[in-house]
Amino acid sequence: MATCVACQQPLVIRLEPDEDDENLDTAAASSGKAPAPEPETVPDDVHLNCGCHFHWDCLLEAYEITQCPSCGKEIAATASDGSQQVFCHLHNEGGLQEDLDILPLLTEESYLKAYPEERKCRAFLEFCREGDIKAITNMLQDGDDDEDDDDEEMEDNEQPGREVGVDALLRYQDPIGDMQSGLHAAVQAGSREVAWLLLLLASNLDLLEFPLQVFQEAEALGIMRGITEDKTDIRSLKDANGKTAEDLAKEIGGVWAGWTGTGRLSI
């Protein structure tokens, strides 16, 4: 079996058992009724086009964009549009994926390694893309707690934490994702429910423009609009291509019919 060129260990990872299962297995083994089970393992093999094999985490630790960190060979290819790609065979718990471009994943993980405080922001954008209202709400409520903790730290003359507060989370723009905001992500995913929530919390859109159901759902989730007049209106944010969420909605159409030109997505 091939081994990881970085750590020289087999290209598998051990799955940690659930606590209840582990207790049952331990009890059975100690009673003499059954031998202790072998730890379950799954493949963890990133086979680069240069021929080197890595564990995923080992590759992230040593990652260089254009060259293999082990043999130094060029591993990046150029696509027809001029963008770079890094193809590999990836074998993990989900099975074998051949000729997979892992450059987007490597770029994201490398960025988050340098700026770990933005991991929460990128998770927030992903929830906006998925239309996961419950997860979005939980993150915003956690953000309120983080801001309270920061205030207490400052009162104690300590350095404030690097956690991202609610206002920054709502208006975050992804530096490695075309500077998209949560509203861009919601529009691109066709999630009107998320769009309404973001407009309620991070825009100056007149409250009379909101359907009653939006307020009812917000109340059920335990969230409400704070002071927004002195903050950046999320509708004004532009992505790396200079497009607002309304510009994107015009291109997409579909579920956004009747939204553009009304002020819902533009100031």
C-alpha positions in Angstrom: 0.0 0.0 0.0 1.2 3.5 -0.9 2.0 5.8 2.0 1.7 9.6 2.4 4.9 11.2 1.2 4.7 13.8 4.1 4.2 11.6 7.1 5.0 8.1 5.7 1.8 6.7 7.2 -0.8 4.5 5.4 -3.3 6.5 3.4 -6.2 5.9 5.7 -7.7 7.7 8.7 -9.3 6.2 11.8 -12.9 6.9 12.4 -13.7 7.7 16.0 -16.6 5.6 17.4 -19.6 7.2 18.9 -19.3 7.4 22.7 -22.2 5.0 23.3 -20.8 2.4 20.9 -17.4 2.7 22.4 -18.8 2.1 25.9 -20.7 -1.0 24.7 -17.7 -2.4 22.9 -15.5 -1.8 26.0 -18.0 -3.5 28.3 -18.3 -6.5 26.0 -14.6 -6.9 25.7 -14.0 -6.6 29.5 -16.7 -9.2 30.2 -14.9 -11.7 28.0 -17.9 -12.1 25.7 -16.3 -10.5 22.7 -12.8 -9.3 21.6 -12.2 -5.5 21.4 -13.2 -4.4 17.9 -10.6 -3.2 15.4 -10.7 0.6 14.8 -12.6 1.4 11.6 -10.6 3.2 8.9 -11.5 4.8 5.6 -9.3 5.9 2.7 -7.6 9.3 2.8 -5.6 9.5 -0.4 -4.9 12.6 -2.6 -3.0 11.2 -5.6 -1.5 14.2 -7.4 -0.8 14.2 -11.1 3.0 14.1 -10.3 2.5 10.7 -8.8 2.8 11.7 -5.1 0.3 10.6 -2.5 -0.8 12.7 0.5 -3.3 12.7 3.3 -5.6 15.6 2.8 -4.5 17.4 6.0 -0.8 16.7 5.2 -1.3 18.3 1.8 -2.9 21.3 3.3 0.0 21.7 5.8 2.6 21.7 3.0 0.5 23.1 0.2 2.1 25.2 -2.6 -0.2 26.4 -5.4 1.7 25.4 -8.5 4.2 22.8 -7.4 4.1 19.5 -5.5 5.5 20.2 -2.0 7.3 16.8 -2.1 8.9 16.4 -5.5 8.7 20.0 -6.8 7.0 19.0 -10.1 4.4 21.4 -11.6 0.9 20.2 -10.7 -1.2 23.1 -12.0 -2.8 23.1 -15.4 -4.3 26.1 -17.3 -7.9 25.9 -18.4 -9.2 27.3 -21.7 -10.4 30.4 -19.9 -6.9 31.0 -18.5 -7.7 29.9 -15.0 -5.5 27.4 -13.1 -6.6 23.9 -12.1 -5.0 21.2 -10.0 -6.3 17.7 -10.9 -5.9 14.6 -8.8 -7.5 11.3 -7.9 -9.2 11.8 -4.6 -10.1 8.6 -2.6 -11.8 9.2 0.7 -14.9 8.1 2.7 -17.1 9.2 -0.2 -15.4 6.9 -2.7 -13.0 7.5 -5.6 -13.2 10.7 -7.6 -10.9 10.8 -10.6 -9.5 13.9 -12.3 -11.0 16.2 -9.7 -10.0 19.8 -9.6 -9.1 20.5 -6.0 -7.7 24.0 -6.5 -10.8 25.8 -5.2 -10.7 23.7 -2.0 -7.0 24.2 -1.6 -7.3 27.9 -2.1 -10.2 28.2 0.4 -8.4 26.1 3.1 -5.1 28.0 2.6 -7.0 31.3 3.0 -8.8 30.1 6.1 -5.5 28.9 7.6 -4.2 32.4 7.2 -7.4 34.1 8.3 -9.2 31.6 10.6 -11.5 34.3 11.9 -13.2 34.3 8.5 -14.3 30.6 8.7 -17.5 31.7 10.4 -18.2 34.3 7.7 -17.8 31.8 4.9 -20.0 29.3 6.7 -22.6 32.0 6.9 -22.4 32.6 3.1 -22.7 28.8 2.5 -25.9 28.7 4.6 -27.2 31.7 2.6 -26.6 29.7 -0.6 -28.3 26.6 0.9 -31.3 28.6 2.2 -30.8 27.3 5.7 -32.7 29.8 7.7 -32.3 28.0 11.0 -28.5 27.8 10.7 -28.3 31.5 9.7 -30.4 32.5 12.7 -28.3 30.4 15.0 -25.1 32.1 13.7 -26.6 35.5 14.1 -27.6 34.8 17.7 -24.2 33.4 18.5 -22.8 36.6 17.0 -24.8 38.6 19.6 -23.2 36.6 22.3 -19.7 37.2 20.8 -20.3 40.9 20.8 -21.3 40.8 24.5 -18.1 38.8 25.3 -16.0 41.4 23.5 -17.5 44.2 25.5 -16.7 42.4 28.7 -13.1 41.8 27.6 -12.7 45.5 26.8 -14.1 46.5 30.2 -11.3 44.3 31.7 -8.7 46.2 29.6 -8.1 43.1 27.6 -7.7 42.9 23.8 -11.1 42.3 22.1 -11.6 38.8 20.6 -11.4 38.3 16.8 -14.9 36.9 16.6 -17.0 38.5 13.9 -20.1 40.4 15.1 -23.5 40.3 13.6 -23.2 43.5 11.6 -19.9 42.4 10.0 -21.3 38.9 9.4 -24.4 40.3 7.6 -22.3 42.5 5.4 -19.4 40.2 4.8 -18.0 39.9 1.2 -16.1 36.8 0.2 -12.5 37.8 -0.9 -12.0 34.5 -2.7 -15.5 34.2 -4.0 -15.8 37.2 -6.3 -16.6 39.5 -3.3 -20.1 38.1 -3.0 -22.3 39.1 0.0 -24.9 37.0 1.6 -27.6 38.7 -0.5 -25.7 37.8 -3.7 -25.5 34.2 -2.5 -29.2 34.1 -1.7 -30.1 35.6 -5.1 -27.9 33.2 -6.9 -29.5 30.3 -5.1 -33.0 31.6 -5.7 -33.7 31.7 -2.0 -36.3 34.4 -1.4 -36.7 33.5 2.2 -33.1 34.2 3.0 -33.2 37.4 0.9 -36.2 38.7 2.9 -34.3 37.9 6.2 -31.2 39.7 5.0 -33.2 42.7 3.8 -34.9 42.9 7.2 -31.7 42.8 9.2 -29.2 44.6 7.0 -31.0 47.1 4.7 -33.0 50.3 5.0 -35.9 49.0 3.0 -39.1 50.5 4.3 -40.8 48.1 6.7 -44.1 48.6 4.8 -42.5 46.8 1.9 -42.2 43.5 3.8 -45.0 40.9 3.8 -46.6 40.2 7.1 -45.3 36.6 6.9 -41.7 37.9 7.0 -42.3 39.6 10.4 -44.2 36.5 11.8 -41.3 34.2 10.8 -38.7 36.6 12.2 -40.6 36.9 15.5 -40.8 33.1 15.7 -37.0 32.9 15.2 -36.4 35.5 17.9 -34.8 38.1 15.6 -35.7 41.7 14.8 -34.2 44.7 12.9 -31.9 47.0 14.9 -30.7 50.4 13.9 -29.6 50.3 10.2 -29.5 53.9 9.2 -25.9 54.4 10.1 -24.7 51.1 8.6 -24.0 50.0 5.1 -27.1 48.9 3.3 -26.6 45.3 2.0 -28.3 46.2 -1.2 -25.5 48.6 -2.1 -22.7 46.0 -1.9 -21.1 45.1 -5.3 -19.2 41.9 -6.2 -15.9 41.8 -7.9 -17.6 42.3 -11.3 -19.3 45.5 -10.0 -22.7 43.8 -9.8 -25.2 44.4 -7.0 -27.6 41.6 -5.9 -30.3 43.3 -8.1 -28.0 43.1 -11.2 -27.6 39.4 -10.5 -31.3 39.0 -10.1 -32.0 40.6 -13.4 -29.7 38.1 -15.1 -31.2 35.1 -13.3 -34.9 36.0 -13.6 -37.2 33.2 -12.6 -38.1 33.5 -8.9 -36.9 37.1 -9.0 -39.6 38.2 -11.4 -41.4 41.2 -9.8 -38.5 42.0 -7.5 -36.2 44.0 -9.7 -37.0 47.7 -10.1 -39.0 47.8 -6.9 -36.3 48.8 -4.5 -36.3 45.5 -2.8 -32.8 44.6 -4.1 -31.5 48.1 -4.8 -31.4 51.5 -3.1 
